[in-house]
Amino acid sequence: MPANKTVRRSLSLPIEIAKQVQSIAKRRRLSDNRVLIDLIEDGIAAAKKREQEFFRLAEQFRSAQDPDEIKRLGDQMGRFVFGE
C-alpha cells in the first residue's frame, strides 16, 4: 500500500490511555489522531528492534561453545521470553 493512502479504523481506548493521549496531544500541539499514529509507529519500531535483538541473541546462543556463556545467553533469552 503506498504511503500516502490511509485506512480508516475505529478503536476504543481505556479511559486512562485516552487521557494520556489527549495530554500528549495538547502538550505537543497535535491532534489525538497524530499522537496515536506516532505512538503506533514507535511501538512497531520497538517491536521490530526487540525481535531483531532476540534473533541476534538466539544466534549467539546456538553458536556458543563455552558452558558459562551458554548459561548466560540462555538466561538472557529466558528474560526475553518470560520477562525479568
Biopython code that builds the backbone (N, CA, C, O; Angstrom):
import numpy as np
from Bio.PDB.StructureBuilder import StructureBuilder

atoms = [
    (1, "MET", "N", (0.852, -1.173, 0.000)),
    (1, "MET", "CA", (0.000, 0.000, 0.000)),
    (1, "MET", "C", (0.900, 1.239, 0.000)),
    (1, "MET", "O", (1.788, 1.340, 0.846)),
    (2, "PRO", "N", (0.698, 2.169, -0.912)),
    (2, "PRO", "CA", (1.513, 3.385, -0.934)),
    (2, "PRO", "C", (1.379, 4.172, 0.360)),
    (2, "PRO", "O", (0.339, 4.131, 1.016)),
    (3, "ALA", "N", (2.431, 4.885, 0.721)),
    (3, "ALA", "CA", (2.472, 5.601, 1.996)),
    (3, "ALA", "C", (1.415, 6.698, 2.096)),
    (3, "ALA", "O", (0.982, 7.028, 3.200)),
    (4, "ASN", "N", (0.989, 7.269, 0.969)),
    (4, "ASN", "CA", (0.038, 8.372, 1.033)),
    (4, "ASN", "C", (-1.417, 7.906, 1.131)),
    (4, "ASN", "O", (-2.316, 8.737, 1.260)),
    (5, "LYS", "N", (-1.660, 6.621, 1.074)),
    (5, "LYS", "CA", (-3.011, 6.085, 1.245)),
    (5, "LYS", "C", (-3.270, 5.901, 2.732)),
    (5, "LYS", "O", (-2.350, 5.624, 3.501)),
    (6, "THR", "N", (-4.498, 6.053, 3.125)),
    (6, "THR", "CA", (-4.861, 5.837, 4.523)),
    (6, "THR", "C", (-6.030, 4.871, 4.594)),
    (6, "THR", "O", (-6.797, 4.721, 3.643)),
    (7, "VAL", "N", (-6.148, 4.231, 5.725)),
    (7, "VAL", "CA", (-7.252, 3.325, 6.007)),
    (7, "VAL", "C", (-7.901, 3.812, 7.293)),
    (7, "VAL", "O", (-7.222, 4.044, 8.293)),
    (8, "ARG", "N", (-9.177, 3.960, 7.261)),
    (8, "ARG", "CA", (-9.891, 4.417, 8.446)),
    (8, "ARG", "C", (-10.145, 3.230, 9.370)),
    (8, "ARG", "O", (-10.625, 2.183, 8.937)),
    (9, "ARG", "N", (-9.817, 3.407, 10.641)),
    (9, "ARG", "CA", (-10.020, 2.380, 11.659)),
    (9, "ARG", "C", (-10.735, 3.023, 12.840)),
    (9, "ARG", "O", (-10.609, 4.223, 13.087)),
    (10, "SER", "N", (-11.466, 2.224, 13.542)),
    (10, "SER", "CA", (-12.132, 2.688, 14.742)),
    (10, "SER", "C", (-11.620, 1.844, 15.896)),
    (10, "SER", "O", (-11.502, 0.624, 15.775)),
    (11, "LEU", "N", (-11.317, 2.487, 17.009)),
    (11, "LEU", "CA", (-10.870, 1.726, 18.165)),
    (11, "LEU", "C", (-11.367, 2.387, 19.431)),
    (11, "LEU", "O", (-11.627, 3.589, 19.480)),
    (12, "SER", "N", (-11.486, 1.566, 20.441)),
    (12, "SER", "CA", (-11.889, 2.048, 21.762)),
    (12, "SER", "C", (-10.678, 1.988, 22.666)),
    (12, "SER", "O", (-9.955, 0.991, 22.690)),
    (13, "LEU", "N", (-10.457, 3.065, 23.414)),
    (13, "LEU", "CA", (-9.320, 3.133, 24.328)),
    (13, "LEU", "C", (-9.805, 3.147, 25.764)),
    (13, "LEU", "O", (-10.829, 3.755, 26.076)),
    (14, "PRO", "N", (-9.075, 2.483, 26.630)),
    (14, "PRO", "CA", (-9.385, 2.638, 28.053)),
    (14, "PRO", "C", (-9.257, 4.113, 28.425)),
    (14, "PRO", "O", (-8.423, 4.821, 27.860)),
    (15, "ILE", "N", (-10.051, 4.571, 29.346)),
    (15, "ILE", "CA", (-10.126, 5.993, 29.694)),
    (15, "ILE", "C", (-8.757, 6.559, 30.066)),
    (15, "ILE", "O", (-8.434, 7.682, 29.680)),
    (16, "GLU", "N", (-7.954, 5.808, 30.805)),
    (16, "GLU", "CA", (-6.641, 6.313, 31.215)),
    (16, "GLU", "C", (-5.712, 6.511, 30.017)),
    (16, "GLU", "O", (-4.954, 7.480, 29.968)),
    (17, "ILE", "N", (-5.772, 5.598, 29.062)),
    (17, "ILE", "CA", (-4.959, 5.738, 27.847)),
    (17, "ILE", "C", (-5.445, 6.951, 27.051)),
    (17, "ILE", "O", (-4.637, 7.738, 26.560)),
    (18, "ALA", "N", (-6.749, 7.097, 26.927)),
    (18, "ALA", "CA", (-7.316, 8.232, 26.191)),
    (18, "ALA", "C", (-6.879, 9.555, 26.820)),
    (18, "ALA", "O", (-6.555, 10.505, 26.108)),
    (19, "LYS", "N", (-6.869, 9.616, 28.142)),
    (19, "LYS", "CA", (-6.428, 10.834, 28.832)),
    (19, "LYS", "C", (-4.955, 11.118, 28.554)),
    (19, "LYS", "O", (-4.568, 12.266, 28.337)),
    (20, "GLN", "N", (-4.138, 10.068, 28.561)),
    (20, "GLN", "CA", (-2.714, 10.250, 28.288)),
    (20, "GLN", "C", (-2.488, 10.732, 26.860)),
    (20, "GLN", "O", (-1.662, 11.614, 26.627)),
    (21, "VAL", "N", (-3.217, 10.158, 25.900)),
    (21, "VAL", "CA", (-3.097, 10.576, 24.501)),
    (21, "VAL", "C", (-3.506, 12.043, 24.372)),
    (21, "VAL", "O", (-2.827, 12.824, 23.706)),
    (22, "GLN", "N", (-4.601, 12.409, 25.003)),
    (22, "GLN", "CA", (-5.082, 13.785, 24.948)),
    (22, "GLN", "C", (-4.067, 14.743, 25.566)),
    (22, "GLN", "O", (-3.847, 15.837, 25.045)),
    (23, "SER", "N", (-3.459, 14.343, 26.656)),
    (23, "SER", "CA", (-2.453, 15.172, 27.315)),
    (23, "SER", "C", (-1.221, 15.364, 26.422)),
    (23, "SER", "O", (-0.700, 16.473, 26.300)),
    (24, "ILE", "N", (-0.771, 14.293, 25.811)),
    (24, "ILE", "CA", (0.381, 14.382, 24.893)),
    (24, "ILE", "C", (0.038, 15.286, 23.720)),
    (24, "ILE", "O", (0.840, 16.132, 23.323)),
    (25, "ALA", "N", (-1.152, 15.107, 23.170)),
    (25, "ALA", "CA", (-1.578, 15.910, 22.022)),
    (25, "ALA", "C", (-1.600, 17.396, 22.374)),
    (25, "ALA", "O", (-1.148, 18.235, 21.594)),
    (26, "LYS", "N", (-2.119, 17.706, 23.532)),
    (26, "LYS", "CA", (-2.195, 19.104, 23.958)),
    (26, "LYS", "C", (-0.800, 19.689, 24.147)),
    (26, "LYS", "O", (-0.513, 20.803, 23.710)),
    (27, "ARG", "N", (0.065, 18.910, 24.810)),
    (27, "ARG", "CA", (1.426, 19.372, 25.075)),
    (27, "ARG", "C", (2.212, 19.576, 23.783)),
    (27, "ARG", "O", (2.978, 20.532, 23.668)),
    (28, "ARG", "N", (2.028, 18.685, 22.813)),
    (28, "ARG", "CA", (2.762, 18.770, 21.540)),
    (28, "ARG", "C", (2.046, 19.608, 20.488)),
    (28, "ARG", "O", (2.567, 19.857, 19.401)),
    (29, "ARG", "N", (0.839, 20.033, 20.843)),
    (29, "ARG", "CA", (0.001, 20.792, 19.907)),
    (29, "ARG", "C", (-0.252, 20.009, 18.624)),
    (29, "ARG", "O", (-0.074, 20.505, 17.511)),
    (30, "LEU", "N", (-0.675, 18.762, 18.829)),
    (30, "LEU", "CA", (-1.013, 17.863, 17.739)),
    (30, "LEU", "C", (-2.415, 17.333, 17.964)),
    (30, "LEU", "O", (-2.977, 17.480, 19.049)),
    (31, "SER", "N", (-2.978, 16.717, 16.938)),
    (31, "SER", "CA", (-4.283, 16.070, 17.101)),
    (31, "SER", "C", (-4.090, 14.739, 17.818)),
    (31, "SER", "O", (-3.007, 14.154, 17.802)),
    (32, "ASP", "N", (-5.164, 14.277, 18.446)),
    (32, "ASP", "CA", (-5.126, 12.956, 19.083)),
    (32, "ASP", "C", (-4.748, 11.894, 18.047)),
    (32, "ASP", "O", (-3.980, 10.977, 18.339)),
    (33, "ASN", "N", (-5.287, 12.025, 16.850)),
    (33, "ASN", "CA", (-5.019, 11.068, 15.786)),
    (33, "ASN", "C", (-3.520, 11.022, 15.455)),
    (33, "ASN", "O", (-2.952, 9.940, 15.301)),
    (34, "ARG", "N", (-2.886, 12.183, 15.347)),
    (34, "ARG", "CA", (-1.456, 12.230, 15.024)),
    (34, "ARG", "C", (-0.640, 11.585, 16.142)),
    (34, "ARG", "O", (0.324, 10.868, 15.878)),
    (35, "VAL", "N", (-1.026, 11.841, 17.378)),
    (35, "VAL", "CA", (-0.323, 11.242, 18.516)),
    (35, "VAL", "C", (-0.471, 9.724, 18.479)),
    (35, "VAL", "O", (0.503, 9.001, 18.693)),
    (36, "LEU", "N", (-1.680, 9.236, 18.208)),
    (36, "LEU", "CA", (-1.885, 7.790, 18.121)),
    (36, "LEU", "C", (-1.030, 7.175, 17.011)),
    (36, "LEU", "O", (-0.435, 6.115, 17.207)),
    (37, "ILE", "N", (-0.964, 7.820, 15.865)),
    (37, "ILE", "CA", (-0.135, 7.329, 14.764)),
    (37, "ILE", "C", (1.329, 7.277, 15.190)),
    (37, "ILE", "O", (2.012, 6.282, 14.949)),
    (38, "ASP", "N", (1.810, 8.345, 15.820)),
    (38, "ASP", "CA", (3.204, 8.371, 16.280)),
    (38, "ASP", "C", (3.481, 7.257, 17.283)),
    (38, "ASP", "O", (4.505, 6.579, 17.200)),
    (39, "LEU", "N", (2.563, 7.069, 18.232)),
    (39, "LEU", "CA", (2.747, 6.021, 19.242)),
    (39, "LEU", "C", (2.736, 4.630, 18.618)),
    (39, "LEU", "O", (3.527, 3.769, 19.003)),
    (40, "ILE", "N", (1.852, 4.411, 17.669)),
    (40, "ILE", "CA", (1.785, 3.113, 16.988)),
    (40, "ILE", "C", (3.065, 2.870, 16.189)),
    (40, "ILE", "O", (3.626, 1.776, 16.232)),
    (41, "GLU", "N", (3.527, 3.888, 15.462)),
    (41, "GLU", "CA", (4.766, 3.745, 14.693)),
    (41, "GLU", "C", (5.948, 3.444, 15.611)),
    (41, "GLU", "O", (6.775, 2.583, 15.311)),
    (42, "ASP", "N", (6.018, 4.165, 16.735)),
    (42, "ASP", "CA", (7.099, 3.916, 17.704)),
    (42, "ASP", "C", (7.013, 2.494, 18.264)),
    (42, "ASP", "O", (8.031, 1.821, 18.427)),
    (43, "GLY", "N", (5.802, 2.050, 18.553)),
    (43, "GLY", "CA", (5.608, 0.705, 19.080)),
    (43, "GLY", "C", (6.013, -0.372, 18.081)),
    (43, "GLY", "O", (6.628, -1.370, 18.456)),
    (44, "ILE", "N", (5.670, -0.174, 16.818)),
    (44, "ILE", "CA", (6.050, -1.129, 15.776)),
    (44, "ILE", "C", (7.565, -1.177, 15.631)),
    (44, "ILE", "O", (8.149, -2.255, 15.523)),
    (45, "ALA", "N", (8.200, -0.008, 15.629)),
    (45, "ALA", "CA", (9.669, 0.041, 15.519)),
    (45, "ALA", "C", (10.321, -0.648, 16.712)),
    (45, "ALA", "O", (11.300, -1.376, 16.548)),
    (46, "ALA", "N", (9.788, -0.425, 17.906)),
    (46, "ALA", "CA", (10.346, -1.056, 19.111)),
    (46, "ALA", "C", (10.177, -2.574, 19.055)),
    (46, "ALA", "O", (11.080, -3.312, 19.450)),
    (47, "ALA", "N", (9.033, -3.041, 18.572)),
    (47, "ALA", "CA", (8.790, -4.483, 18.474)),
    (47, "ALA", "C", (9.749, -5.122, 17.472)),
    (47, "ALA", "O", (10.269, -6.212, 17.711)),
    (48, "LYS", "N", (9.982, -4.441, 16.350)),
    (48, "LYS", "CA", (10.925, -4.961, 15.353)),
    (48, "LYS", "C", (12.340, -5.018, 15.914)),
    (48, "LYS", "O", (13.063, -5.992, 15.701)),
    (49, "LYS", "N", (12.724, -3.976, 16.624)),
    (49, "LYS", "CA", (14.062, -3.941, 17.214)),
    (49, "LYS", "C", (14.221, -5.062, 18.237)),
    (49, "LYS", "O", (15.255, -5.728, 18.279)),
    (50, "ARG", "N", (13.203, -5.265, 19.052)),
    (50, "ARG", "CA", (13.242, -6.323, 20.066)),
    (50, "ARG", "C", (13.333, -7.702, 19.397)),
    (50, "ARG", "O", (14.066, -8.575, 19.862)),
    (51, "GLU", "N", (12.595, -7.886, 18.321)),
    (51, "GLU", "CA", (12.643, -9.151, 17.590)),
    (51, "GLU", "C", (14.044, -9.386, 17.005)),
    (51, "GLU", "O", (14.576, -10.493, 17.091)),
    (52, "GLN", "N", (14.631, -8.354, 16.418)),
    (52, "GLN", "CA", (15.981, -8.473, 15.871)),
    (52, "GLN", "C", (16.986, -8.817, 16.970)),
    (52, "GLN", "O", (17.870, -9.651, 16.776)),
    (53, "GLU", "N", (16.842, -8.171, 18.118)),
    (53, "GLU", "CA", (17.729, -8.436, 19.240)),
    (53, "GLU", "C", (17.575, -9.876, 19.716)),
    (53, "GLU", "O", (18.569, -10.527, 20.040)),
    (54, "PHE", "N", (16.355, -10.379, 19.762)),
    (54, "PHE", "CA", (16.126, -11.760, 20.172)),
    (54, "PHE", "C", (16.810, -12.727, 19.204)),
    (54, "PHE", "O", (17.468, -13.672, 19.638)),
    (55, "PHE", "N", (16.658, -12.498, 17.898)),
    (55, "PHE", "CA", (17.269, -13.403, 16.924)),
    (55, "PHE", "C", (18.795, -13.317, 16.954)),
    (55, "PHE", "O", (19.475, -14.318, 16.730)),
    (56, "ARG", "N", (19.334, -12.131, 17.229)),
    (56, "ARG", "CA", (20.785, -11.991, 17.379)),
    (56, "ARG", "C", (21.250, -12.804, 18.580)),
    (56, "ARG", "O", (22.250, -13.519, 18.510)),
    (57, "LEU", "N", (20.520, -12.688, 19.677)),
    (57, "LEU", "CA", (20.853, -13.427, 20.890)),
    (57, "LEU", "C", (20.719, -14.937, 20.660)),
    (57, "LEU", "O", (21.557, -15.711, 21.123)),
    (58, "ALA", "N", (19.675, -15.353, 19.953)),
    (58, "ALA", "CA", (19.478, -16.779, 19.662)),
    (58, "ALA", "C", (20.626, -17.317, 18.817)),
    (58, "ALA", "O", (21.078, -18.441, 19.036)),
    (59, "GLU", "N", (21.098, -16.541, 17.869)),
    (59, "GLU", "CA", (22.230, -16.960, 17.033)),
    (59, "GLU", "C", (23.489, -17.104, 17.879)),
    (59, "GLU", "O", (24.246, -18.061, 17.710)),
    (60, "GLN", "N", (23.715, -16.168, 18.779)),
    (60, "GLN", "CA", (24.865, -16.273, 19.686)),
    (60, "GLN", "C", (24.745, -17.529, 20.543)),
    (60, "GLN", "O", (25.725, -18.245, 20.752)),
    (61, "PHE", "N", (23.543, -17.788, 21.034)),
    (61, "PHE", "CA", (23.304, -18.960, 21.874)),
    (61, "PHE", "C", (23.610, -20.243, 21.099)),
    (61, "PHE", "O", (24.263, -21.147, 21.620)),
    (62, "ARG", "N", (23.133, -20.319, 19.850)),
    (62, "ARG", "CA", (23.357, -21.518, 19.030)),
    (62, "ARG", "C", (24.835, -21.754, 18.738)),
    (62, "ARG", "O", (25.278, -22.900, 18.657)),
    (63, "SER", "N", (25.600, -20.676, 18.580)),
    (63, "SER", "CA", (27.000, -20.831, 18.202)),
    (63, "SER", "C", (27.952, -20.873, 19.402)),
    (63, "SER", "O", (29.150, -21.101, 19.234)),
    (64, "ALA", "N", (27.428, -20.656, 20.596)),
    (64, "ALA", "CA", (28.281, -20.631, 21.797)),
    (64, "ALA", "C", (28.819, -22.031, 22.098)),
    (64, "ALA", "O", (28.137, -23.034, 21.887)),
    (65, "GLN", "N", (30.049, -22.073, 22.592)),
    (65, "GLN", "CA", (30.690, -23.332, 22.962)),
    (65, "GLN", "C", (30.941, -23.421, 24.473)),
    (65, "GLN", "O", (30.878, -24.499, 25.063)),
    (66, "ASP", "N", (31.224, -22.273, 25.077)),
    (66, "ASP", "CA", (31.568, -22.226, 26.493)),
    (66, "ASP", "C", (30.305, -22.416, 27.352)),
    (66, "ASP", "O", (29.326, -21.689, 27.182)),
    (67, "PRO", "N", (30.328, -23.394, 28.276)),
    (67, "PRO", "CA", (29.141, -23.636, 29.115)),
    (67, "PRO", "C", (28.671, -22.405, 29.907)),
    (67, "PRO", "O", (27.469, -22.196, 30.067)),
    (68, "ASP", "N", (29.605, -21.601, 30.397)),
    (68, "ASP", "CA", (29.218, -20.388, 31.135)),
    (68, "ASP", "C", (28.514, -19.391, 30.210)),
    (68, "ASP", "O", (27.530, -18.761, 30.598)),
    (69, "GLU", "N", (29.027, -19.257, 28.993)),
    (69, "GLU", "CA", (28.406, -18.343, 28.030)),
    (69, "GLU", "C", (27.031, -18.874, 27.619)),
    (69, "GLU", "O", (26.083, -18.102, 27.472)),
    (70, "ILE", "N", (26.925, -20.183, 27.436)),
    (70, "ILE", "CA", (25.637, -20.793, 27.081)),
    (70, "ILE", "C", (24.607, -20.514, 28.172)),
    (70, "ILE", "O", (23.464, -20.163, 27.877)),
    (71, "LYS", "N", (25.014, -20.669, 29.433)),
    (71, "LYS", "CA", (24.096, -20.395, 30.546)),
    (71, "LYS", "C", (23.688, -18.923, 30.569)),
    (71, "LYS", "O", (22.509, -18.603, 30.717)),
    (72, "ARG", "N", (24.670, -18.029, 30.423)),
    (72, "ARG", "CA", (24.390, -16.590, 30.439)),
    (72, "ARG", "C", (23.421, -16.217, 29.317)),
    (72, "ARG", "O", (22.445, -15.501, 29.541)),
    (73, "LEU", "N", (23.702, -16.713, 28.102)),
    (73, "LEU", "CA", (22.845, -16.399, 26.960)),
    (73, "LEU", "C", (21.457, -17.031, 27.127)),
    (73, "LEU", "O", (20.448, -16.430, 26.757)),
    (74, "GLY", "N", (21.413, -18.243, 27.684)),
    (74, "GLY", "CA", (20.127, -18.883, 27.945)),
    (74, "GLY", "C", (19.297, -18.086, 28.940)),
    (74, "GLY", "O", (18.084, -17.946, 28.786)),
    (75, "ASP", "N", (19.972, -17.563, 29.968)),
    (75, "ASP", "CA", (19.278, -16.718, 30.947)),
    (75, "ASP", "C", (18.729, -15.456, 30.281)),
    (75, "ASP", "O", (17.603, -15.042, 30.557)),
    (76, "GLN", "N", (19.530, -14.851, 29.404)),
    (76, "GLN", "CA", (19.078, -13.647, 28.695)),
    (76, "GLN", "C", (17.869, -13.958, 27.808)),
    (76, "GLN", "O", (16.912, -13.187, 27.751)),
    (77, "MET", "N", (17.929, -15.089, 27.125)),
    (77, "MET", "CA", (16.797, -15.470, 26.262)),
    (77, "MET", "C", (15.550, -15.712, 27.116)),
    (77, "MET", "O", (14.441, -15.353, 26.721)),
    (78, "GLY", "N", (15.739, -16.319, 28.282)),
    (78, "GLY", "CA", (14.603, -16.535, 29.177)),
    (78, "GLY", "C", (13.951, -15.238, 29.598)),
    (78, "GLY", "O", (12.726, -15.144, 29.681)),
    (79, "ARG", "N", (14.776, -14.231, 29.866)),
    (79, "ARG", "CA", (14.234, -12.918, 30.238)),
    (79, "ARG", "C", (13.482, -12.289, 29.065)),
    (79, "ARG", "O", (12.476, -11.608, 29.261)),
    (80, "PHE", "N", (13.973, -12.521, 27.847)),
    (80, "PHE", "CA", (13.261, -12.028, 26.667)),
    (80, "PHE", "C", (11.881, -12.650, 26.579)),
    (80, "PHE", "O", (10.894, -11.960, 26.325)),
    (81, "VAL", "N", (11.817, -13.954, 26.791)),
    (81, "VAL", "CA", (10.565, -14.668, 26.624)),
    (81, "VAL", "C", (9.618, -14.468, 27.800)),
    (81, "VAL", "O", (8.423, -14.239, 27.610)),
    (82, "PHE", "N", (10.151, -14.554, 29.008)),
    (82, "PHE", "CA", (9.296, -14.541, 30.197)),
    (82, "PHE", "C", (9.337, -13.239, 30.990)),
    (82, "PHE", "O", (8.622, -13.098, 31.982)),
    (83, "GLY", "N", (10.153, -12.299, 30.568)),
    (83, "GLY", "CA", (10.267, -11.038, 31.295)),
    (83, "GLY", "C", (11.248, -11.159, 32.428)),
    (83, "GLY", "O", (11.733, -12.248, 32.737)),
    (84, "GLU", "N", (11.540, -10.028, 33.052)),
    (84, "GLU", "CA", (12.537, -10.022, 34.131)),
    (84, "GLU", "C", (11.905, -10.161, 35.475)),
    (84, "GLU", "O", (12.604, -10.173, 36.488)),
]
sb = StructureBuilder()
sb.init_structure("model")
sb.init_model(0)
sb.init_chain("A")
sb.init_seg("    ")
for serial, (resi, resn, name, xyz) in enumerate(atoms, 1):
    if name == "N":
        sb.init_residue(resn, " ", resi, " ")
    sb.init_atom(name, np.array(xyz, "f"), 0.0, 1.0, " ", f" {name:<3s}", serial, name[0])
structure = sb.get_structure()
